Amino acid sequence: MAMMTLRQMRYFEALSQTLHFGRAARRLNISQPALSAQIAQMEELFGGPLFLRGPAGVQLSADGILVGARVARVLAEVRELESLASAGAGLLTGRLRLGMIASVAPYLLPRVLARLTRDHPSLDCGVRESVTDRLIDDLNAGDIDCAILALPVEERGLETLPLFEDVFHLAVPEGEAGRFADAVDPATLRGERMILMEEGHCLRDQALQICRIADPGERSGFGATSLATILRMVAGGLGATLIPQMAVEDERGRGGLAILPFAPPSPSRTIALAFRPSTARRRDFEALAQILREERSGA
């Protein structure tokens, strides 16, 4: 009786994520015919199509969706075993796949990578920047080993190590600072033209909650995936936004901004390192968490 192989499961995973034979083959660094042959063998094993082919690409069939959920769990366990095999090699060695939300990465990553390169030269650290929901999915699928996120993480099954509190400030055009109190009351921002991150970014949700306003899209008409881009828009007089403490030092030096504190109690977010509880690399993550605390921007 034919048996499904790990290679086939990895090929299935790549195709289910890209929904395109050509892109999946490039990701796997194999030929498209080789990928098609392995997928065809899987479909023969299951007695029906796992993917529905069309002119624009492919989609998972109903059976493919069921198979995909189980393949993801199997591959996650395999990756945990691979981590376990390298756990005895020493602290922070080998391959580490780190995820990071976009409102943290530019301000924390350069210092952390420099520290890791200096103190842990045998560590091969790969970084993926994305939104919280995608990073959680990647964690659960075993595509990354850990992720730097803002709490709360509404996902059962993940463990977190709190790293630090990141206080929020208000960023406004430099010439408009006089319109605001020395310590800003968030309630006064309801009539302001707020420029926020696009949907899916946790910083957007935090800003909406802090400012106690409904979605400001109708008033601002702007959104971006980069905090740095939003802050340049603010400096150009297009509105105001929230800026976390870790970004203040870098962004204040670019000019055009006035960065104002909020009235106590100052709103903040908790940054944490998240990982799967089944991991064999807990000591690595504890060591990484300490490095992140020490190297945080603005500390």
Secondary structure, DSSP 8 states (H G I E B T S, - for coil): -----HHHHHHHHHHHHH--HHHHHHHHTS-HHHHHHHHHHHHHHHTS-SEEEETTEEEE-HHHHHHHHHHHHHHHHHHHHHHHHHGGG-TT-EEEEEEEETTTHHHHHHHHHHHHHHH-TTEEEEEEEE-HHHHHHHHHHTSSSEEEEES----TT-EEEEEEEEEEEEEEEGGGGGGS-SSB-GGGGTTS-B-EE-TT-HHHHHHHHHHT---THHHH--EES-HHHHHHHHHTTS-BEEEEHHHHHHHHTTSSEEEEEB-SS--EEEEEEEE-TT-S-HHHHHHHHHHHHHH-TT-
